[in-house]
Amino acid sequence: MGKRWVSLLGFAVAAFLIWWLFRNEDPAEIWSHMRNADFALLLLAVAVTTATFPVRAARWKYFLAPAQPDTPFRSRFAAVCIGFMANNLLPARVGEVARAYSYSRLEPVSVATAIATLVVERFVDGVAILLLLVVALLSPDFPSGALPEGLVAGIQGISLVLSAVLAAALILVVFPRVSLGLTGRLAHALLPSGIARVVVDFAENIVTGLASLRGWRLMLPAFAWSLGLWALQSLSFWIGFFAFGIELPYTAALLTNAAIAFAVAIPSAPGYVGTFHAGASLALTSVYGVAAAPAKSFAVGWHFGSFLPITLMGLWYARRIGLSLKHLSSEGRSPQQVADPAGDGTPQRTADSAGDGGPR
């Protein structure tokens, strides 16, 4: 499916979800709950969720270590901010590619290798979120029998996807030479030589990125950081609950975190509009019985508050390293151009990354 159709589908999904969620709600009541929110607690919740971005940057070094052992924190943090800003402002969920592309502008790591580390990161994120979800489901204060069948089906579907990703990763990690040899033979047999070379180079970069799975000294701390990251994100949700008068245990925030994580995986408009609100509403109203108005007021207020800091930071970092939203949307760029923007086999880097004041 072309990028334009993916974007249109995303906007259609967002429009439908917003209509469906708020079709029976009184806007005045929603606004009243938002006006009466505890803004000090809401600001604290926003501060906590903003703190997850340096945590993401700190964790990323474990995935990047096989390709770049001495990866600078500033470059990682800049790329993380740019990636999340791109997801907030651009269609077609280009944030991951934008993050990898930004990092390749700052450091001598190819876009393909950086993307491969993000594939591993998403896998580890999924495992951590599912583990924290299990904690929520097994907690004594979980409302027994309240979990909707749709959410159960969603959890099962995500588990199957994670299993498929794990199987593919294990094949590449356990049999890298065999996998690369088979890829090379098939590519050269089925594709023109120029495209075959690009495919083989991309596969080699993927294997390099997945090499982080071969070292438990890297994966164990990476997984620990992941648990801490999503526990911190859940803490932000929990504080946000109280800002809108929703008194629930911390385990409810763990379940809300999982519901939102699964919901935002659905194609949607920039900024996860609609899908975020649907995930939060499903967890709070359908599972924990929170009234619709405060639950949806929390979803709108927390989402808007968390949107601003990372978007502004991402725009600032993008400007510093000479990237525009047009660059990051990668309109008109082929996969080869994205992986090799300079066209000479090396990642493109800005003057800032060469040592004249840019993020390091």
C-alpha positions as CSV (number, residue, x, y, z in Angstrom):
1,M,0.0,0.0,0.0
2,G,1.4,3.4,-1.0
3,K,2.3,6.0,1.6
4,R,-0.5,8.3,0.6
5,W,-3.1,5.5,1.0
6,V,-1.6,4.6,4.4
7,S,-1.9,8.3,5.4
8,L,-5.5,8.5,4.2
9,L,-6.3,5.2,6.1
10,G,-4.7,6.6,9.2
11,F,-6.8,9.9,9.1
12,A,-9.9,7.9,8.4
13,V,-9.3,5.6,11.4
14,A,-8.6,8.7,13.6
15,A,-11.8,10.5,12.5
16,F,-13.9,7.4,13.1
17,L,-12.5,6.7,16.5
18,I,-12.9,10.3,17.6
19,W,-16.5,10.3,16.4
20,W,-17.2,7.0,18.0
21,L,-15.7,7.9,21.4
22,F,-17.3,11.3,21.7
23,R,-20.6,10.8,19.8
24,N,-22.7,10.5,23.0
25,E,-20.7,12.9,25.2
26,D,-21.6,16.4,26.2
27,P,-18.7,18.7,25.1
28,A,-19.5,21.0,28.0
29,E,-19.1,18.2,30.5
30,I,-15.7,17.2,29.0
31,W,-14.5,20.8,29.1
32,S,-15.7,21.1,32.7
33,H,-13.6,18.1,33.8
34,M,-10.6,19.5,32.0
35,R,-11.0,23.0,33.5
36,N,-11.3,21.5,37.0
37,A,-8.3,19.2,36.6
38,D,-5.4,19.6,39.0
39,F,-2.9,21.3,36.7
40,A,0.0,20.9,39.1
41,L,-0.5,17.1,38.9
42,L,-1.0,17.2,35.2
43,L,2.3,19.1,34.8
44,L,4.0,16.5,37.0
45,A,2.6,13.7,34.8
46,V,3.9,15.5,31.7
47,A,7.3,16.0,33.3
48,V,7.4,12.2,34.1
49,T,6.5,11.1,30.6
50,T,9.0,13.6,29.1
51,A,11.7,12.0,31.3
52,T,11.1,8.7,29.5
53,F,12.8,10.1,26.4
54,P,16.3,10.4,27.9
55,V,15.7,6.9,29.3
56,R,15.0,5.7,25.8
57,A,18.2,7.4,24.6
58,A,20.2,5.8,27.5
59,R,18.8,2.3,26.7
60,W,19.5,2.6,22.9
61,K,23.2,2.4,23.5
62,Y,22.9,-1.3,24.3
63,F,21.2,-2.0,21.0
64,L,23.7,0.2,19.1
65,A,26.8,-1.2,20.9
66,P,27.6,-3.9,18.3
67,A,27.7,-1.3,15.5
68,Q,29.1,1.6,17.5
69,P,30.5,0.8,21.0
70,D,31.1,4.4,22.0
71,T,27.8,5.9,20.9
72,P,27.3,9.5,22.3
73,F,24.3,10.1,24.4
74,R,23.6,13.5,22.9
75,S,23.3,12.1,19.4
76,R,21.0,9.3,20.6
77,F,18.8,11.8,22.5
78,A,18.6,14.1,19.5
79,A,17.5,11.3,17.3
80,V,15.0,10.0,19.8
81,C,13.4,13.5,20.0
82,I,13.3,13.9,16.2
83,G,11.7,10.5,15.8
84,F,8.9,11.1,18.2
85,M,8.4,14.6,16.9
86,A,8.0,13.1,13.4
87,N,5.4,10.7,14.6
88,N,3.5,13.6,16.2
89,L,3.6,15.8,13.1
90,L,3.9,13.6,10.0
91,P,1.6,10.9,8.6
92,A,2.4,7.2,7.8
93,R,4.3,6.7,11.1
94,V,7.7,7.8,9.8
95,G,9.1,8.3,13.2
96,E,11.3,5.2,13.3
97,V,12.8,5.9,9.9
98,A,13.3,9.6,10.9
99,R,15.0,8.5,14.1
100,A,17.4,6.2,12.3
101,Y,18.0,8.7,9.5
102,S,18.7,11.5,12.1
103,Y,21.2,9.3,13.9
104,S,22.9,8.4,10.7
105,R,23.4,12.2,10.1
106,L,25.1,12.5,13.4
107,E,27.1,9.3,13.7
108,P,28.8,6.8,11.3
109,V,26.0,4.2,11.5
110,S,23.9,3.4,8.4
111,V,20.2,4.0,8.4
112,A,19.6,0.2,7.9
113,T,21.7,-0.7,10.9
114,A,20.0,1.9,13.1
115,I,16.5,0.7,11.9
116,A,17.6,-2.9,12.8
117,T,18.4,-1.8,16.3
118,L,14.9,-0.3,16.6
119,V,13.3,-3.6,15.4
120,V,15.1,-5.2,18.4
121,E,14.0,-2.4,20.6
122,R,10.4,-2.7,19.6
123,F,10.6,-6.5,20.4
124,V,12.0,-5.9,23.8
125,D,9.4,-3.2,24.4
126,G,6.6,-5.6,23.6
127,V,8.0,-8.2,26.0
128,A,8.3,-5.6,28.8
129,I,4.8,-4.2,28.2
130,L,3.3,-7.7,28.2
131,L,5.1,-8.6,31.4
132,L,3.8,-5.5,33.2
133,L,0.3,-6.3,31.8
134,V,0.5,-9.7,33.4
135,V,1.4,-8.0,36.7
136,A,-1.7,-5.8,36.4
137,L,-4.0,-8.8,35.5
138,L,-2.7,-10.9,38.4
139,S,-2.9,-8.1,41.0
140,P,-5.5,-8.4,43.8
141,D,-7.2,-5.1,42.8
142,F,-7.8,-6.1,39.2
143,P,-11.7,-6.2,38.6
144,S,-12.2,-9.9,38.0
145,G,-14.1,-10.8,34.8
146,A,-13.9,-7.2,33.5
147,L,-11.5,-7.7,30.7
148,P,-13.2,-7.3,27.4
149,E,-13.0,-10.1,24.9
150,G,-11.6,-7.7,22.3
151,L,-8.7,-6.8,24.5
152,V,-7.9,-10.5,25.2
153,A,-7.9,-11.1,21.4
154,G,-5.6,-8.1,21.0
155,I,-3.2,-9.4,23.6
156,Q,-3.2,-12.8,21.8
157,G,-2.6,-11.2,18.5
158,I,0.3,-9.1,19.8
159,S,1.8,-12.2,21.3
160,L,1.7,-14.0,18.0
161,V,3.4,-11.1,16.3
162,L,6.1,-11.0,18.9
163,S,6.6,-14.7,18.5
164,A,7.0,-14.3,14.8
165,V,9.5,-11.5,15.3
166,L,11.4,-13.6,17.8
167,A,11.5,-16.6,15.5
168,A,12.9,-14.4,12.6
169,A,15.4,-12.8,14.9
170,L,16.6,-16.1,16.3
171,I,17.1,-17.5,12.7
172,L,19.2,-14.4,11.8
173,V,21.1,-14.4,15.1
174,V,21.8,-18.2,15.4
175,F,22.5,-18.7,11.7
176,P,23.8,-15.4,10.4
177,R,26.2,-16.8,7.8
178,V,23.6,-19.3,6.4
179,S,20.9,-16.6,6.4
180,L,23.1,-14.0,4.6
181,G,24.3,-16.7,2.1
182,L,20.8,-17.7,1.3
183,T,19.7,-14.1,1.0
184,G,22.6,-13.4,-1.4
185,R,21.9,-16.4,-3.6
186,L,18.1,-15.6,-3.8
187,A,18.7,-11.9,-4.4
188,H,21.2,-12.5,-7.2
189,A,19.0,-15.2,-8.8
190,L,15.8,-13.2,-8.7
191,L,16.8,-9.5,-8.9
192,P,18.9,-7.3,-11.1
193,S,22.5,-7.0,-9.9
194,G,22.2,-3.4,-8.6
195,I,19.1,-4.1,-6.6
196,A,20.5,-7.5,-5.4
197,R,23.6,-5.7,-4.0
198,V,21.3,-3.2,-2.1
199,V,19.3,-6.1,-0.7
200,V,22.4,-8.0,0.4
201,D,23.9,-4.9,2.0
202,F,20.6,-4.2,3.8
203,A,20.5,-7.7,5.1
204,E,24.1,-7.5,6.4
205,N,23.1,-4.2,8.2
206,I,20.1,-6.0,9.7
207,V,22.3,-8.8,11.0
208,T,24.6,-6.2,12.5
209,G,21.7,-4.5,14.3
210,L,20.4,-7.8,15.5
211,A,23.8,-8.8,16.9
212,S,22.8,-7.1,20.1
213,L,20.6,-10.2,20.8
214,R,23.8,-12.4,20.9
215,G,25.1,-10.8,24.0
216,W,23.3,-11.2,27.3
217,R,25.6,-8.5,28.8
218,L,23.8,-6.1,26.5
219,M,20.4,-7.6,26.5
220,L,19.9,-8.0,30.2
221,P,20.5,-4.3,31.0
222,A,18.5,-3.3,27.9
223,F,15.6,-5.3,29.2
224,A,16.0,-3.8,32.7
225,W,15.9,-0.3,31.2
226,S,12.8,-1.3,29.2
227,L,11.0,-2.4,32.3
228,G,12.0,0.9,34.0
229,L,10.9,2.9,31.0
230,W,7.4,1.4,30.8
231,A,7.0,1.5,34.6
232,L,7.9,5.2,34.4
233,Q,5.4,5.8,31.6
234,S,2.8,4.0,33.7
235,L,3.6,6.3,36.6
236,S,2.9,9.3,34.4
237,F,-0.5,7.8,33.6
238,W,-1.2,7.1,37.2
239,I,-0.4,10.7,38.2
240,G,-2.6,11.9,35.3
241,F,-5.5,9.8,36.7
242,F,-5.4,11.8,40.0
243,A,-5.1,15.1,38.1
244,F,-8.6,14.3,36.6
245,G,-10.1,12.9,39.8
246,I,-9.7,9.2,38.8
247,E,-8.6,7.2,41.9
248,L,-7.3,3.9,40.8
249,P,-4.3,1.8,41.9
250,Y,-1.0,1.9,40.0
251,T,-1.7,-1.5,38.4
252,A,-4.6,0.2,36.6
253,A,-2.0,2.5,35.0
254,L,0.0,-0.6,33.9
255,L,-3.0,-2.0,32.2
256,T,-3.8,1.4,30.6
257,N,-0.2,1.6,29.4
258,A,-0.6,-1.8,27.7
259,A,-4.0,-0.9,26.2
260,I,-2.7,2.3,24.7
261,A,0.5,0.6,23.4
262,F,-1.6,-1.9,21.6
263,A,-4.1,0.7,20.3
264,V,-1.4,3.1,18.9
265,A,-0.1,0.2,16.8
266,I,-3.1,0.7,14.6
267,P,-2.6,3.0,11.6
268,S,-3.8,6.5,12.6
269,A,-3.3,10.2,12.1
270,P,-0.1,11.9,13.3
271,G,0.3,12.0,17.1
272,Y,-1.8,8.8,17.6
273,V,-5.0,10.9,17.6
274,G,-7.9,8.6,18.1
275,T,-6.0,5.4,18.8
276,F,-4.5,6.8,22.0
277,H,-7.9,8.0,23.2
278,A,-9.5,4.7,22.3
279,G,-6.9,2.7,24.3
280,A,-7.2,4.9,27.4
281,S,-11.0,4.8,27.2
282,L,-11.1,1.1,26.8
283,A,-8.9,0.5,29.8
284,L,-10.5,3.0,32.2
285,T,-14.2,2.8,31.2
286,S,-14.6,-0.8,30.0
287,V,-12.3,-2.5,32.5
288,Y,-12.2,-0.3,35.6
289,G,-15.7,1.3,35.3
290,V,-14.6,4.9,35.3
291,A,-17.2,7.3,34.1
292,A,-16.8,8.2,30.5
293,A,-16.4,12.0,30.9
294,P,-13.4,11.9,33.3
295,A,-11.8,9.1,31.4
296,K,-12.0,10.9,28.1
297,S,-11.0,14.2,29.7
298,F,-7.9,12.4,31.0
299,A,-7.2,11.0,27.6
300,V,-7.5,14.4,25.9
301,G,-5.7,16.4,28.6
302,W,-2.8,14.0,29.1
303,H,-2.3,13.5,25.4
304,F,-2.2,17.2,24.6
305,G,0.1,17.9,27.5
306,S,2.6,15.2,26.6
307,F,2.5,16.2,22.9
308,L,4.1,19.6,23.3
309,P,7.5,19.0,25.0
310,I,8.8,16.2,22.8
311,T,7.5,17.9,19.7
312,L,9.2,21.2,20.5
313,M,12.5,19.4,21.4
314,G,12.3,17.4,18.2
315,L,11.8,20.5,16.1
316,W,14.7,22.2,17.8
317,Y,17.1,19.3,17.3
318,A,16.0,18.8,13.7
319,R,16.8,22.5,13.0
320,R,20.2,22.1,14.7
321,I,21.2,19.3,12.3
322,G,19.7,20.8,9.2
323,L,16.6,18.6,8.8
324,S,13.2,19.8,7.7
325,L,9.8,18.1,8.0
326,K,10.1,17.5,4.2
327,H,13.4,15.6,4.7
328,L,11.9,13.5,7.5
329,S,8.7,12.6,5.6
330,S,11.1,11.0,3.0
331,E,8.7,11.9,0.2
332,G,10.1,10.8,-3.1
333,R,13.0,8.9,-1.5
334,S,13.6,5.3,-2.5
335,P,14.6,2.8,0.2
336,Q,18.2,2.9,-1.2
337,Q,18.3,6.7,-0.9
338,V,17.1,6.5,2.7
339,A,19.7,3.9,3.6
340,D,22.4,5.7,1.6
341,P,21.5,9.4,1.3
342,A,24.9,10.3,0.0
343,G,24.9,7.7,-2.7
344,D,28.4,6.6,-2.0
345,G,27.9,3.8,0.5
346,T,28.3,5.9,3.7
347,P,25.6,7.6,5.9
348,Q,25.1,11.3,5.4
349,R,26.4,13.5,8.3
350,T,25.9,17.1,8.9
351,A,28.5,19.7,9.7
352,D,27.3,19.7,13.3
353,S,28.1,16.0,13.6
354,A,31.7,16.7,12.4
355,G,32.4,18.6,15.6
356,D,31.2,22.2,15.3
357,G,28.7,22.2,18.0
358,G,26.0,19.7,17.1
359,P,24.6,17.0,19.4
360,R,27.2,14.4,20.3
